[in-house]
């Protein structure tokens, strides 16, 4: 069901851009990005969860159909080692897969700033058919500020509000809401001869999860994600 909503959002935004920019050439950017990420979780339980740092990585695609309107899509995947420490001292080691997708419609409001809005999709899977899945809207502001030569500062701040569901074995099945914010800052260098932009920076994300189920015992979870980002983007015109 959640994947159906994501595909619907992709279709609607792509259709809007096609209609708006069908008389214009499209500037296309494709590349790859990675995020070396630390993950901290706090939740209302005597049990503890710890994650080892790891990499998220995936493709970046964007298309500018007009001078001011563009569509962008980023998908990230990563696997993280997890340790579950029970209040009685027992430990359980596992790994968790994270899938993270962002689809955004961007509108330029000045030479340096853009507003954007779109859909965000998050999914986690782990052993025993454990699954956490949520989707919802996100919006924010981004900037590209020249600092001299071919160097630029790239900034981004956004908020998100998602709804979904989490299942863990036969004992836990709960609807949920996720909300929080994301901030990033990086230094980019444009290689004119190769039409490629390289960027290095940092990213911080905060997400609170509120569970809504009788077997969730009013548990909520606060998650902090932070680390170093690196990307390479190639641009061309069609």
Secondary structure, 3 states (H helix, E strand, C coil): CHHHHHHHHHHHHHHHHHHHHCCCCCEEEEEEEEEEEEEEEEECCCCEEEECCEEEEEEEEEEECCCCEEEEEEEEEEEEEEEEECCCCCEEEEEEEEEEEEEEEEEECCCCEEEEEEEEEEEEEECCCEEEEEEEEEEEEEEEEEEECCEEEEEEEEEEEEEEEEEECCCEEEEEEEEEEEEEEEEEEEEHHHCEEEEEEEEEEEEEEEEECHHHCCCEEEEEEEEEEEEEEEEEEC
